[in-house]
């Protein structure tokens, strides 16, 4: 049952994050520092053994980059939701305080800051970018929205799985 909830919760929270990102991007509240195509390229290249790029935009394109983006993005969301659910099973505080899901989502910002951004050529926490503050803020907003998605899942659907 935890596997089913992990998948549904991860997809829900990731979709919620993407939905709000699209809304906020149209209103220029967040900064688009990359595209799904470039993120898909990054993900597919990892399977080919290339983990670091000077600038992902200058790395030769591959087939199915957009599909690579969706698979990787939602798979990461599912894994993170699963990790949250495992912590909830093991740590009493997670069970008692539903708002921990929000905090957990915000903490996931460490992945783009210390894994994605350096890997695509922007440096740790976008240190190599002239738009560093905008990228950092965008990551924080998006991952807060992921946390809100986890929080909403816990509030609305979690009791169906316990």
C-alpha positions as CSV (number, residue, x, y, z in Angstrom):
1,X,0.0,0.0,0.0
2,X,2.9,2.4,0.7
3,X,4.2,1.9,-2.8
4,X,0.8,3.0,-4.3
5,X,0.7,6.0,-2.0
6,X,4.3,6.8,-2.8
7,X,3.6,6.9,-6.5
8,X,0.3,8.8,-6.2
9,X,1.7,11.3,-3.7
10,X,4.9,11.9,-5.7
11,X,3.0,12.5,-8.9
12,X,0.4,14.7,-7.1
13,X,3.1,16.9,-5.4
14,X,5.2,17.2,-8.5
15,X,2.2,18.0,-10.7
16,X,1.1,20.6,-8.1
17,X,4.6,22.1,-8.2
18,X,4.6,22.2,-12.1
19,X,1.1,23.7,-12.2
20,X,2.1,26.5,-9.9
21,X,5.4,27.0,-11.7
22,X,3.6,27.5,-15.0
23,X,1.2,30.0,-13.4
24,X,4.0,31.9,-11.6
25,X,6.2,31.9,-14.7
26,X,3.4,33.5,-16.8
27,X,3.1,36.2,-14.2
28,X,6.9,36.6,-14.1
29,X,7.0,35.7,-10.4
30,X,9.7,33.1,-11.0
31,X,12.7,33.0,-13.4
32,X,13.0,30.4,-16.1
33,X,16.7,29.5,-15.9
34,X,16.3,26.3,-17.9
35,X,13.8,24.3,-20.0
36,X,12.4,20.8,-19.8
37,X,14.4,20.0,-22.9
38,X,17.7,20.9,-21.2
39,X,16.7,19.0,-18.0
40,X,15.8,16.0,-20.1
41,X,19.1,16.2,-21.9
42,X,20.9,16.3,-18.5
43,X,19.0,13.3,-17.3
44,X,19.6,11.2,-20.4
45,X,23.3,12.1,-20.5
46,X,23.6,10.7,-17.0
47,X,22.6,7.3,-18.4
48,X,25.4,7.7,-21.0
49,X,27.9,8.3,-18.2
50,X,28.3,12.1,-18.6
51,X,27.4,13.8,-15.3
52,X,28.9,17.2,-15.6
53,X,28.4,19.8,-18.3
54,X,30.1,23.1,-18.8
55,X,26.8,24.5,-20.1
56,X,24.0,22.1,-20.8
57,X,22.7,24.4,-23.5
58,X,25.8,23.8,-25.5
59,X,25.8,20.0,-25.0
60,X,24.7,18.2,-28.2
61,X,21.0,17.4,-28.2
62,X,19.7,13.8,-27.8
63,X,16.4,12.1,-28.8
64,X,13.5,12.1,-26.4
65,X,14.8,14.9,-24.2
66,X,11.3,16.1,-23.3
67,X,10.3,12.5,-22.4
68,X,13.5,12.3,-20.3
69,X,12.5,15.4,-18.5
70,X,9.0,14.1,-17.5
71,X,10.3,10.7,-16.5
72,X,13.1,12.1,-14.4
73,X,11.1,14.9,-12.9
74,X,8.2,12.7,-11.8
75,X,10.4,9.8,-10.8
76,X,12.4,12.1,-8.5
77,X,9.1,13.4,-7.0
78,X,7.9,9.8,-6.4
79,X,11.2,8.8,-4.7
80,X,11.1,11.9,-2.5
81,X,7.5,11.2,-1.5
82,X,8.5,7.6,-0.7
83,X,11.3,8.9,1.4
84,X,8.9,11.1,3.3
85,X,6.4,8.3,3.8
86,X,9.2,6.0,5.2
87,X,10.3,8.8,7.6
88,X,6.7,9.1,8.6
89,X,6.6,5.4,9.5
90,X,9.8,5.6,11.5
91,X,9.6,9.0,13.2
92,X,6.8,9.9,15.5
93,X,7.1,13.6,14.9
94,X,6.3,13.1,11.2
95,X,3.0,11.4,12.2
96,X,2.0,14.0,14.7
97,X,2.7,17.2,12.7
98,X,1.2,17.3,9.2
99,X,3.1,20.6,8.5
100,X,6.4,18.6,8.5
101,X,5.4,17.6,4.8
102,X,5.8,21.3,3.9
103,X,9.2,21.6,5.7
104,X,10.3,18.4,4.0
105,X,9.4,19.8,0.5
106,X,11.3,23.0,1.2
107,X,14.4,21.0,2.3
108,X,14.3,19.2,-1.1
109,X,15.7,22.4,-2.6
110,X,19.2,20.9,-1.7
111,X,18.9,18.7,-4.8
112,X,18.9,21.4,-7.4
113,X,21.3,23.6,-5.5
114,X,23.9,21.0,-4.9
115,X,23.3,18.4,-7.7
116,X,21.4,19.9,-10.7
117,X,22.8,23.4,-10.9
118,X,26.5,22.3,-10.7
119,X,25.8,19.5,-13.1
120,X,24.4,21.7,-15.8
121,X,27.2,24.3,-15.6
122,X,25.7,26.9,-13.2
123,X,27.8,26.0,-10.1
124,X,26.7,25.3,-6.6
125,X,23.6,27.3,-5.8
126,X,24.0,29.0,-9.2
127,X,27.3,30.6,-8.2
128,X,28.4,30.9,-11.8
129,X,25.2,32.7,-13.0
130,X,24.7,36.4,-13.1
131,X,21.0,35.6,-12.2
132,X,21.9,33.7,-9.1
133,X,19.4,35.4,-6.8
134,X,16.6,34.8,-9.3
135,X,17.5,31.1,-9.7
136,X,17.8,30.5,-5.9
137,X,14.4,32.2,-5.3
138,X,12.8,30.2,-8.1
139,X,14.2,27.0,-6.6
140,X,12.9,27.9,-3.2
141,X,9.4,28.8,-4.5
142,X,9.1,25.7,-6.6
143,X,10.2,23.4,-3.8
144,X,8.0,25.1,-1.3
145,X,5.2,24.4,-3.8
146,X,6.3,20.7,-3.9
147,X,6.0,20.8,-0.1
148,X,2.6,22.3,-0.3
149,X,1.6,19.5,-2.6
150,X,2.9,16.9,-0.1
151,X,1.0,18.8,2.7
152,X,-2.2,18.8,0.7
153,X,-1.8,15.1,0.0
154,X,-1.4,14.4,3.7
155,X,-4.4,16.5,4.6
156,X,-6.8,15.2,1.9
157,X,-5.7,11.7,0.8
158,X,-3.3,10.1,3.3
159,X,-6.0,8.8,5.6
160,X,-7.2,6.6,2.8
161,X,-3.9,4.7,2.8
162,X,-3.3,4.3,6.6
